[in-house]
């Protein structure tokens, strides 16, 4: 009797393996209250994050092409070992268009987080990868769905070069947030900071506004950013809180109308419903000696926000939401 009661109370499988678009393998994480996350092994790519009401929190283009070697447009692509064109590799490196594997026996979580649903994905370089980036590495990506519906991504990258050579890389979680209307969105936590403007040859400027709002194309790399950034969507009365660790920079990107029309895998008007705010390490590349490991983590929360704030302290919003 006891076992049947517990099964009826928790009928969902926290981790499920299935087929996605074009037969590509995917993993679905579920939380007992109804939130879920979907990860494609192609790219180690989170393509969906839904709250307990089934509302999609990430933007995925209606024209996304789920066909290798094209990267999936939307969700959370992994930029490694290069962000954008900051190096000799293809745009954003190769991790987002390689097939990752599932670690069937990952190291355990800390004891106090047994309620989490999680999966560990692994990427190691192929012979072809070694030709374009001659370094041996092990990349472990842990995707976790917490009991409150929070989404956590933890990357561990280890230098496994047998020849004693260090390597350097840049990195970003290229997160596409779903927003109601880009002109109604503001980002708080990056005001007064220096940034590199990708639309002006990476020239360095200082942010002047008291919060970042959007009325034209934006492509900026903010430097020495705080561990918390808030994205306020006034129309949906929702605030995304991004917490990060080991990732000093933050990219803010929206292609606006002209660039949107020029992208084959992006709807002409879809720029109105997305905003990329990306935890990143770009200005100062990470360097690892053989045997060394780097860890970079981001945690995403979506909390109700029923007011237009001045300066928002995400911690107070979170405490008020509990």
Sine and cosine of phi, psi and omega as CSV:
sin_phi,cos_phi,sin_psi,cos_psi,sin_omega,cos_omega
0.00,0.00,-0.71,0.70,-0.07,-1.00
-0.86,0.51,-0.68,0.74,-0.06,-1.00
-0.92,0.40,-0.63,0.78,-0.01,-1.00
-0.92,0.38,-0.55,0.83,0.04,-1.00
-0.90,0.44,-0.72,0.69,-0.04,-1.00
-0.92,0.39,-0.56,0.83,0.01,-1.00
-0.91,0.41,-0.66,0.75,-0.04,-1.00
-0.94,0.33,-0.47,0.88,0.02,-1.00
-0.97,0.26,-0.53,0.85,-0.05,-1.00
-0.74,-0.67,0.96,0.29,-0.12,-0.99
-0.98,0.17,-0.18,0.98,-0.10,-0.99
-1.00,0.06,0.52,-0.86,0.14,-0.99
-1.00,0.05,0.82,-0.57,-0.04,-1.00
-0.90,0.43,-0.50,0.87,0.01,-1.00
-0.76,-0.65,0.81,-0.59,-0.04,-1.00
-0.74,-0.68,0.68,-0.74,0.04,-1.00
-0.96,-0.27,0.76,-0.65,-0.02,-1.00
-0.47,-0.88,-0.07,-1.00,0.03,-1.00
-0.98,-0.22,0.63,-0.78,0.03,-1.00
-0.94,-0.35,-0.50,-0.87,-0.01,-1.00
-0.85,0.52,0.67,-0.74,0.01,-1.00
0.83,0.55,0.44,0.90,0.06,-1.00
0.96,0.27,0.18,0.98,0.01,-1.00
-0.95,0.32,0.62,-0.78,-0.02,-1.00
-0.94,0.34,0.65,-0.76,0.08,-1.00
-0.62,-0.79,0.32,-0.95,0.04,-1.00
-0.86,-0.51,0.70,-0.71,0.06,-1.00
-0.90,-0.43,0.80,-0.60,0.10,-0.99
-0.97,-0.22,0.70,-0.72,0.01,-1.00
-0.78,-0.63,0.54,-0.84,0.02,-1.00
-0.90,-0.45,0.55,-0.84,-0.20,-0.98
-0.85,0.53,-0.49,0.87,-0.01,-1.00
-0.99,0.15,-0.14,0.99,0.10,-0.99
0.85,-0.53,-0.18,0.98,0.02,-1.00
-0.96,0.27,0.37,-0.93,-0.06,-1.00
-0.46,-0.89,0.34,-0.94,0.06,-1.00
-0.66,-0.75,0.61,-0.79,0.00,-1.00
-0.84,-0.54,0.76,-0.65,-0.03,-1.00
-0.78,-0.63,0.81,-0.59,0.10,-0.99
-1.00,0.03,0.68,-0.73,0.07,-1.00
-0.92,0.39,-0.46,0.89,0.10,-0.99
-0.95,0.32,0.94,-0.33,-0.01,-1.00
1.00,0.01,-0.09,1.00,-0.13,-0.99
0.81,0.59,0.70,0.72,-0.35,-0.94
-0.96,-0.29,0.91,-0.41,0.12,-0.99
-0.96,0.29,0.86,-0.52,-0.05,-1.00
-0.94,-0.35,-0.22,0.98,-0.04,-1.00
-0.48,-0.88,0.63,-0.78,0.11,-0.99
-0.58,-0.81,0.94,-0.35,-0.05,-1.00
-0.92,-0.40,0.58,-0.81,0.04,-1.00
-0.99,0.13,-0.05,-1.00,-0.10,-1.00
-0.92,0.40,-0.27,0.96,0.06,-1.00
-1.00,-0.04,0.08,1.00,0.00,-1.00
0.98,0.18,0.21,0.98,0.01,-1.00
-0.99,0.13,0.72,-0.70,0.00,-1.00
-0.97,0.23,0.77,-0.63,-0.06,-1.00
-0.98,-0.22,-0.30,0.96,0.05,-1.00
-0.97,-0.25,0.46,-0.89,0.07,-1.00
-1.00,-0.04,0.75,-0.66,0.14,-0.99
-0.78,-0.63,0.81,-0.58,-0.05,-1.00
-0.89,0.46,0.63,-0.78,0.06,-1.00
-0.91,0.41,-0.30,0.95,-0.01,-1.00
-0.96,-0.29,0.25,0.97,0.02,-1.00
-0.83,0.56,0.68,-0.73,-0.04,-1.00
-0.97,-0.23,0.94,-0.33,0.00,-1.00
-1.00,-0.03,0.89,0.45,-0.06,-1.00
-0.56,-0.83,0.94,-0.33,0.04,-1.00
-0.82,0.57,0.56,-0.83,0.11,0.99
-1.00,-0.04,0.18,0.98,-0.01,-1.00
-0.94,0.34,0.74,-0.67,0.06,-1.00
-0.95,0.32,0.47,-0.88,0.00,-1.00
-0.97,0.24,0.75,-0.66,-0.06,-1.00
-1.00,0.03,0.96,-0.27,0.02,-1.00
0.86,-0.51,-0.11,-0.99,-0.03,-1.00
0.92,0.38,-0.71,-0.71,0.01,-1.00
-0.75,-0.66,1.00,0.09,0.13,-0.99
-0.92,0.38,0.51,-0.86,0.07,-1.00
-0.99,-0.16,0.87,-0.50,0.06,-1.00
-1.00,-0.09,0.95,-0.32,-0.01,-1.00
-0.28,-0.96,0.61,-0.79,-0.01,1.00
-1.00,0.02,0.34,0.94,-0.03,-1.00
-0.57,-0.82,0.71,-0.70,0.13,-0.99
-1.00,0.00,0.72,-0.69,0.06,-1.00
0.76,0.65,-0.74,-0.68,-0.01,-1.00
-0.96,-0.27,0.47,0.88,-0.02,-1.00
-0.99,0.16,0.86,0.51,-0.03,-1.00
0.40,-0.92,-0.22,-0.98,-0.12,-0.99
-1.00,-0.10,-0.10,0.99,-0.06,-1.00
-1.00,0.10,0.06,-1.00,0.09,-1.00
-0.89,0.46,0.32,-0.95,-0.01,-1.00
-0.75,0.66,0.81,-0.58,0.05,-1.00
0.90,0.43,0.31,0.95,0.07,-1.00
0.96,0.29,-0.26,-0.97,-0.13,-0.99
-0.90,-0.44,-0.12,0.99,-0.08,-1.00
-0.88,0.48,-0.53,0.85,-0.09,-1.00
-0.98,0.20,-0.14,0.99,0.11,-0.99
-0.77,-0.64,0.63,0.78,0.16,-0.99
-0.87,-0.48,0.37,-0.93,0.07,-1.00
-1.00,0.03,0.82,-0.57,0.03,-1.00
-1.00,-0.07,0.30,-0.95,0.06,-1.00
-0.90,-0.43,0.38,-0.92,0.05,-1.00
-1.00,-0.01,0.74,-0.68,0.11,-0.99
-0.99,0.12,0.93,-0.37,-0.06,-1.00
-0.95,0.31,-0.29,0.96,-0.06,-1.00
-0.71,-0.70,0.92,0.39,-0.08,-1.00
-0.96,0.28,0.36,-0.93,0.08,-1.00
-0.88,0.48,0.54,-0.84,-0.09,-1.00
-0.95,0.32,0.29,-0.96,0.09,-1.00
-0.98,0.18,0.26,-0.96,0.22,-0.98
-0.82,0.57,0.50,-0.87,-0.15,-0.99
-0.85,0.52,-0.55,0.83,-0.13,-0.99
-0.98,0.20,0.02,1.00,-0.05,-1.00
-0.88,-0.48,0.67,0.74,-0.07,-1.00
-0.95,0.33,-0.25,0.97,-0.01,-1.00
-0.98,0.17,-0.12,0.99,-0.07,-1.00
-0.98,0.22,0.64,-0.77,0.22,-0.98
-1.00,-0.10,0.75,-0.66,-0.04,-1.00
-0.48,-0.88,0.32,-0.95,0.10,-1.00
-0.63,-0.78,0.57,-0.82,0.07,-1.00
-0.95,-0.31,0.84,-0.54,0.08,-1.00
-0.95,-0.30,0.54,-0.84,-0.05,-1.00
-0.82,-0.57,0.60,-0.80,0.12,-0.99
-0.73,-0.69,0.79,-0.62,0.13,-0.99
-0.80,-0.60,0.47,-0.88,-0.10,-0.99
-0.96,0.29,0.61,-0.80,0.13,-0.99
-1.00,0.08,0.10,-1.00,0.05,-1.00
-0.87,0.49,-0.61,0.79,0.01,-1.00
-0.91,0.42,-0.66,0.75,0.03,-1.00
-0.88,0.48,-0.64,0.77,-0.04,-1.00
-0.91,0.42,-0.43,0.90,0.03,-1.00
-0.94,0.33,-0.60,0.80,-0.04,-1.00
-1.00,-0.03,-0.39,0.92,0.03,-1.00
-0.58,-0.81,1.00,-0.01,-0.24,-0.97
-0.98,0.22,0.89,0.45,0.01,-1.00
-0.66,-0.75,0.65,-0.76,0.04,-1.00
-1.00,-0.04,0.77,-0.63,-0.04,-1.00
-0.56,-0.83,0.29,-0.96,0.15,-0.99
-0.79,-0.62,0.84,-0.54,-0.02,-1.00
-0.91,-0.42,0.91,-0.42,0.07,-1.00
-0.95,-0.31,0.84,-0.55,0.05,-1.00
-0.92,-0.39,0.88,-0.47,0.08,-1.00
-0.97,-0.23,0.86,-0.51,0.07,-1.00
-0.96,-0.27,0.82,-0.57,-0.12,-0.99
-0.79,-0.61,0.70,-0.71,0.13,-0.99
-0.93,-0.36,0.92,-0.40,-0.05,-1.00
-0.98,0.20,0.22,-0.98,-0.05,-1.00
-0.89,0.46,-0.39,0.92,0.05,-1.00
-1.00,-0.06,0.09,1.00,-0.01,-1.00
1.00,-0.03,0.09,1.00,0.04,-1.00
-0.94,0.33,0.55,-0.83,0.01,-1.00
-0.94,-0.34,0.81,-0.58,0.00,-1.00
-0.86,-0.52,0.71,-0.70,0.12,-0.99
-0.85,-0.53,0.82,-0.57,0.02,-1.00
-0.84,-0.54,0.85,-0.52,0.03,-1.00
-0.95,-0.30,0.74,-0.67,0.13,-0.99
-0.84,-0.55,0.86,-0.50,-0.02,-1.00
-0.88,-0.48,0.82,-0.57,-0.06,-1.00
-0.88,-0.48,0.67,-0.74,0.10,-1.00
-0.99,0.14,0.92,-0.40,0.02,-1.00
-0.93,-0.37,0.40,0.92,0.03,-1.00
-0.85,0.52,0.81,-0.59,0.03,-1.00
-0.99,0.17,-0.21,0.98,-0.13,-0.99
-0.99,-0.11,0.17,0.99,0.05,-1.00
0.98,0.19,0.17,0.99,-0.05,-1.00
-1.00,0.00,0.71,-0.71,0.16,-0.99
-0.97,0.23,0.27,-0.96,0.19,-0.98
-0.65,-0.76,0.36,-0.93,0.01,-1.00
-0.83,-0.55,0.51,-0.86,0.01,-1.00
-0.48,-0.88,0.35,-0.93,0.21,-0.98
-0.92,-0.39,0.30,-0.95,-0.23,-0.97
-0.44,-0.90,0.54,-0.84,0.19,-0.98
-0.40,-0.92,0.58,-0.82,0.30,-0.95
-1.00,0.01,0.97,-0.26,-0.16,-0.99
-1.00,0.10,0.90,0.44,-0.19,-0.98
-0.96,0.28,0.82,-0.57,0.08,-1.00
-0.99,-0.15,0.94,-0.33,0.06,-1.00
-1.00,0.06,0.60,-0.80,0.10,-0.99
-1.00,0.07,0.83,-0.56,0.02,-1.00
-0.79,-0.61,0.39,-0.92,-0.06,-1.00
-0.94,0.34,-0.72,0.69,-0.06,-1.00
-0.38,-0.92,0.89,-0.46,-0.11,-0.99
-0.83,0.56,-0.50,0.86,-0.02,-1.00
-0.96,0.27,-0.16,0.99,0.02,-1.00
-0.97,-0.26,0.19,0.98,-0.11,-0.99
-0.95,-0.31,0.58,-0.82,0.14,-0.99
-0.69,-0.72,0.51,-0.86,0.02,-1.00
-0.91,-0.40,0.77,-0.64,0.00,-1.00
-0.87,-0.49,0.59,-0.80,0.00,-1.00
0.89,-0.46,-0.18,0.98,-0.03,-1.00
-0.92,-0.38,-0.01,1.00,-0.02,-1.00
-0.89,0.46,0.54,-0.84,0.00,-1.00
0.94,0.33,0.03,1.00,-0.03,-1.00
-1.00,0.04,0.37,-0.93,0.14,-0.99
-0.98,0.20,0.53,-0.85,0.07,-1.00
-0.57,-0.82,0.40,-0.92,0.13,-0.99
-0.99,-0.16,0.79,-0.61,-0.05,-1.00
-0.99,-0.11,0.94,-0.34,0.00,-1.00
-0.92,0.38,-0.28,0.96,0.03,-1.00
-1.00,0.05,-0.11,0.99,0.03,-1.00
-0.77,-0.64,0.76,0.65,0.08,-1.00
0.85,0.52,0.58,0.82,0.01,-1.00
0.87,0.49,0.46,0.89,0.05,-1.00
-0.92,0.40,0.52,-0.85,-0.08,-1.00
-1.00,-0.08,0.76,-0.65,0.03,-1.00
-0.75,-0.67,0.14,-0.99,0.13,-0.99
-0.90,-0.44,0.76,-0.65,-0.01,-1.00
-0.91,0.41,0.75,-0.66,-0.08,-1.00
-0.98,-0.17,-0.54,0.84,-0.14,-0.99
-0.94,0.34,0.28,-0.96,0.06,-1.00
-0.99,0.12,-0.24,0.97,0.17,-0.99
-0.37,-0.93,0.36,-0.93,-0.05,-1.00
-1.00,-0.06,0.82,-0.58,0.09,-1.00
-0.84,-0.54,0.13,-0.99,-0.22,-0.98
-0.76,-0.65,0.84,-0.55,0.10,-0.99
-0.62,-0.79,0.16,0.99,0.04,-1.00
-0.30,-0.95,0.03,-1.00,0.01,-1.00
-0.86,0.51,0.64,-0.76,0.01,-1.00
-0.71,-0.70,0.71,-0.70,0.09,-1.00
-0.45,-0.89,1.00,0.04,-0.13,-0.99
-0.79,-0.61,0.58,-0.82,0.12,-0.99
-0.94,-0.35,0.96,-0.29,0.03,-1.00
-0.99,0.14,0.63,-0.78,-0.14,-0.99
-0.94,-0.35,0.52,-0.86,0.03,-1.00
0.76,0.65,0.83,0.56,-0.10,-0.99
-1.00,0.03,0.37,-0.93,0.01,-1.00
-0.94,0.34,0.20,-0.98,-0.03,-1.00
-0.97,0.26,-0.24,0.97,0.01,-1.00
-0.81,-0.58,0.69,-0.72,0.10,-1.00
-0.73,-0.68,0.64,-0.77,0.00,-1.00
-0.90,-0.44,0.67,-0.74,0.05,-1.00
-0.88,-0.47,0.94,-0.35,-0.09,-1.00
-0.99,-0.14,0.84,-0.54,0.06,-1.00
-0.95,-0.32,0.99,-0.13,-0.14,-0.99
-0.89,0.46,-0.66,0.75,-0.09,-1.00
-0.91,0.43,-0.65,0.76,0.00,-1.00
-1.00,0.08,-0.09,1.00,-0.07,-1.00
0.80,0.60,0.73,0.69,-0.04,-1.00
-0.74,-0.68,0.63,-0.77,0.11,-0.99
-0.85,-0.52,0.81,-0.59,0.18,-0.98
-1.00,0.03,0.72,-0.69,0.10,-0.99
-0.91,-0.42,0.85,-0.52,0.02,-1.00
-0.96,-0.28,0.86,-0.51,0.09,-1.00
-0.93,-0.38,0.63,-0.78,-0.06,-1.00
-0.61,-0.79,0.38,-0.93,-0.06,-1.00
-0.57,-0.82,0.76,-0.64,-0.01,-1.00
0.99,0.15,0.10,0.99,-0.07,-1.00
-0.78,-0.63,1.00,-0.02,-0.16,-0.99
-0.96,0.28,-0.38,0.93,-0.08,-1.00
-0.98,-0.21,0.22,-0.98,0.06,-1.00
-0.55,-0.83,0.80,-0.59,0.02,-1.00
-0.99,-0.14,0.69,-0.73,0.11,-0.99
-0.85,-0.52,0.83,-0.56,-0.11,-0.99
-0.62,-0.79,0.73,-0.68,0.25,-0.97
-0.56,-0.83,0.80,-0.60,-0.13,-0.99
-0.97,0.26,-0.31,0.95,-0.08,-1.00
0.86,0.52,-0.21,-0.98,-0.28,-0.96
-0.95,0.31,-0.70,0.71,-0.10,-1.00
-0.91,0.42,-0.74,0.68,-0.01,-1.00
-0.92,0.39,-0.61,0.79,0.01,-1.00
-0.85,0.52,-0.69,0.73,-0.01,-1.00
-0.92,0.40,-0.47,0.89,-0.05,-1.00
-0.99,0.15,-0.24,0.97,-0.03,-1.00
-1.00,-0.04,0.83,-0.56,-0.05,-1.00
-0.94,0.35,-0.44,0.90,-0.07,-1.00
-0.97,-0.23,0.49,0.87,-0.07,-1.00
-0.57,-0.82,0.79,-0.61,-0.01,-1.00
-0.92,0.40,0.53,-0.85,-0.09,-1.00
-0.82,0.57,-0.61,0.79,-0.06,-1.00
-0.97,-0.26,0.12,0.99,-0.11,-0.99
-0.95,0.32,-0.30,0.95,0.04,-1.00
-0.86,0.51,-0.40,0.92,-0.02,-1.00
-0.94,0.34,-0.33,0.94,-0.15,-0.99
-0.89,-0.45,0.32,0.95,0.01,-1.00
-0.60,-0.80,0.41,-0.91,0.15,-0.99
-0.48,-0.88,0.78,-0.62,0.09,-1.00
-1.00,-0.07,0.84,-0.55,0.20,-0.98
-0.81,-0.59,0.89,-0.45,-0.25,-0.97
-0.85,-0.53,0.84,-0.54,0.14,-0.99
-0.96,0.29,0.78,-0.62,-0.20,-0.98
-0.50,-0.87,0.29,-0.96,0.18,-0.98
-0.75,-0.66,0.98,-0.18,-0.16,-0.99
-0.82,-0.58,-0.80,0.60,-0.12,-0.99
-0.86,0.50,-0.71,0.71,0.03,-1.00
-0.91,-0.41,0.98,-0.22,-0.01,-1.00
-0.83,0.55,0.49,-0.87,0.07,-1.00
-0.99,0.13,0.76,-0.65,0.06,-1.00
-0.90,-0.44,0.77,-0.63,0.02,-1.00
-0.87,-0.50,0.74,-0.67,0.17,-0.98
-0.99,0.11,0.31,-0.95,0.03,-1.00
-0.81,0.59,0.73,-0.69,-0.02,-1.00
1.00,0.03,-0.28,0.96,0.00,-1.00
-0.99,0.16,0.46,-0.89,0.00,-1.00
-0.77,-0.64,0.64,-0.77,0.09,-1.00
-0.93,-0.36,0.57,-0.82,0.01,-1.00
-0.79,-0.62,0.76,-0.65,0.06,-1.00
-0.72,-0.70,0.76,-0.66,-0.17,-0.98
-0.73,-0.68,0.62,-0.78,0.20,-0.98
-0.73,-0.68,0.58,-0.81,0.04,-1.00
-0.81,-0.59,0.77,-0.64,-0.02,-1.00
-0.91,-0.41,0.74,-0.67,0.09,-1.00
-0.80,-0.60,0.51,-0.86,0.12,-0.99
-0.85,-0.53,0.87,-0.50,-0.07,-1.00
-0.80,-0.60,0.48,-0.88,0.03,-1.00
-0.92,0.39,0.62,-0.78,0.10,-0.99
-0.67,-0.74,0.95,-0.32,-0.13,-0.99
-0.98,-0.20,0.33,0.94,-0.02,-1.00
-0.59,-0.81,0.32,-0.95,0.14,-0.99
-1.00,-0.10,0.92,-0.39,-0.10,-1.00
-1.00,-0.02,0.23,-0.97,0.28,-0.96
-1.00,0.10,-0.92,-0.40,0.10,-1.00
-0.96,0.27,0.79,-0.62,-0.03,-1.00
-0.98,-0.18,0.80,-0.60,0.17,-0.98
-1.00,-0.10,0.97,-0.26,-0.06,-1.00
-0.81,0.58,-0.54,0.84,-0.03,-1.00
-0.90,0.44,-0.64,0.77,0.01,-1.00
-0.92,0.39,-0.63,0.78,0.05,-1.00
-0.87,0.49,-0.69,0.72,-0.02,-1.00
-0.91,0.42,-0.68,0.73,0.00,-1.00
-0.90,0.43,-0.61,0.79,0.00,-1.00
-0.93,0.36,-0.47,0.88,-0.06,-1.00
-0.99,0.13,-0.27,0.96,-0.08,-1.00
-0.98,0.20,0.00,0.00,0.00,0.00
